[in-house]
């Protein structure tokens, strides 16, 4: 594992598999003092519910300490350069968990700082969400072999980018249904296709949701208007609605597929109430697993897995 986790590209296939095994253990034995005397800074430029709470709770369950910093109440709001802020924060904290508008800011943090940097969401990727998503699928189906995911909606979505990269590392097949002009970022798609040649994944991009969901195990969607895109809301919704909304009728075309959404959901836009509340919806399992997979990520990133195992054996 590298010093930083900015992208799914930063983790190898075998490292991801090992991380899921550690996650299994952390779900059974969630509490430890393995992060004792470790200080974490959560720096968030965007609103958050699941990401912030899961990181704060997870760090505290492992004995670490957390301070929260946002752009509005810090000197960044008065023009302090990000470079100066990061060089200061690294004198106080061991790890920075950053939720930012620009992925380039994460890269700058990693370049300037000795701290471990974790991407808690950027405009390009949401890798922590992808880890939780793939782990949840593994949990539900007991395997990742020959799993097929249909993502319906915005192909430029940061969650889709990370999910696509993670899936193609692991041999998971992905069907993407999106409007013309909303296909995945070119660099992401090229990387995914290169990985797919190695893992055996199949990637399909279509403009017809009904084609994408046929014979899949999971139907996944995300919001059509992400944070920072609000000014283009009307224009974007005209592109997506009603064709790309996940309805019960669309879910039925997928047979017995489960439904996933990273949340928050705009009920009635990208997904109907009946779908998100359906027995086949596993959105809250996804949300819970953010906690467990992120704890495993932190332990792996800091090289503390052996220490965790020793402390666990002493508890027994």
PyMOL commands that set and color helices and strands:
alter all, ss='L'
color gray80, all
select helices_A, chain A and resi 8-10+13-28+50-61+75-78+82-89+103-112+127-141+158-170+186-199+209-212+230-240+248-253+273-276+283-301+305-315
alter helices_A, ss='H'
color red, helices_A
select strands_A, chain A and resi 39-44+65-70+95-99+116-119+148-152+173-177+203-206+218-221+258-261
alter strands_A, ss='S'
color yellow, strands_A
deselect
rebuild
show_as cartoon
